[in-house]
Amino acid sequence: MAVTGIILVLFLIAHMLGNLKIFTGETSFDHYAHWLRDIGTPLLPTTWFLWIQRAALTVAVLAHIGAAVVLAKRSRAARPVPYAHRRKIHVNYAARTMRWGGVIILLFVIYHILDLTTGHLNPQGDPANPYGNVVADFAPERWYVTLFYTLALVTLGFHLRHGAFSAFRSLGQQTPKGERRARIAALVFAVALVGGYLLVPFAVITGLVA
Amino acid sequence: MNLTLRIWRQHGPEDKGRMVTYPVQDVSPDMSFLEMLDVLNERLILDGEEPVAFDHDCREGICGACSLMINGEAHGPQRGTTACQLHMRQFSDGDTIDIEPWRARAFPVVKDLVVNRNAFDQIIAAGGYVTAPTGSAPEAHSVPVPKADADAAFSSAACIGCGACVAACPNGSGMLFTAAKITQLSLLPQGQPERYTRVIGMVDAHDEAGFGGCTNVGECASACPKGIPLNTIGRLNRDYLKATAKRSGTPGS
């Protein structure tokens, strides 16, 4: 869980920073988007790096889901008779929503790829003009897209808040002082990442980016 | 106080079991929770009914025998105490109280509220001790132990093995118990020679007993009557990672 999660988190950081290029203008953003296809050239043919990265991410996602399924199955098997009176978990809301949150994030990722990578669900869907696709996607009249995007990212934020702390712990974070730091770091990281991602659709919907 | 109890009744391991409602009158707020159950049982015996079976021994929070899930909380609503240390003043007149046994595949119900916690003994048997006979207490200055390590080892050694961590865990994991035992020994000099074989053995025994996997939720530490800290699980994880990376059986490695 921790190792595959870290791989996915590294991608999320790079993706978020890349998204913020939208504030540097259309030419710069489109140039960045096209550069992504050329990373590694001339050592690698065009788009090869992108496909290697996609393959690695797919493996990481599948391994992450696989580990989660194993844990969920063990968890279910470990308590065959449920409690008649079950108090809700009060320690940690984020921890409580890891499994269903993960499912929501997966569905969002599928939608997101169909929307802004392949363009099938995008109103414009022009691979040559990523800036235009983003602006068309989050247009004010398509507020429901922004709403879904926001909900999915808040879910991701909760997932990361518990996930990041849990990864520190799984990899051997062992002191009480370190635990407090790890929890704060996980919270700050989750808020910063979600904030960074949400800047883009809200900039489009408010007209800052047009 | 007049209360309504809903208690899990199960004749034996094979019985399906059910929640049965019992009204209890004139409960004193100064009674302990177990004394209140004693009052109910005396009445059941007089009425010719089968009394409710529940585990108890010291009734002062040090033996780890009592094991009641009270209104969905291991050892009841009061933090840092066992069910036997819980007083009826924590409840109000007219309350309905649900009492259930620990629920885990590794802790099968023997009868009513009594579960078999032999799985914990199996975890201990897999390495939760020091093999060498250490004799009587040595001269305290001969092996210096840093104060911070001694304190942390002591707070882990406070574990009474009651099983509340398993009962409270949404995954039915016994990792806090296992981690408390690992931490207690791995922080002290006596535990060093077997430190890495111990962690592998105990975690394997934990998994084989049918406990769930830890997902760092933290319900265990909040339910623990002895306040075993959650970071002990980090100590276990670090020892486990080191143990799996080490080449065991090679002299000097």
Interface residues (C-beta under 8 A of the other chain):
Chain A: V70 L71 R74 S75 A77 A78 R79 P80 V81 P82 Y83 A84 H85 R86 R87 I89 H90 V91 N92 A95 R96 M98 H162 F165 S166 R169 S170 L171 G172 Q173 Q174 T175 P176 G178 E179
Chain B: R6 W8 G17 M19 M69 N71 G72 E73 D98 E100 R103 A104 R105 A106 V109 P170 N171 G172 S173 G210 F211 G212 G213 T215 N216 V217 G218 E219 S222 P229 L230 N231 I233 G234 R235 N237 R238 L241
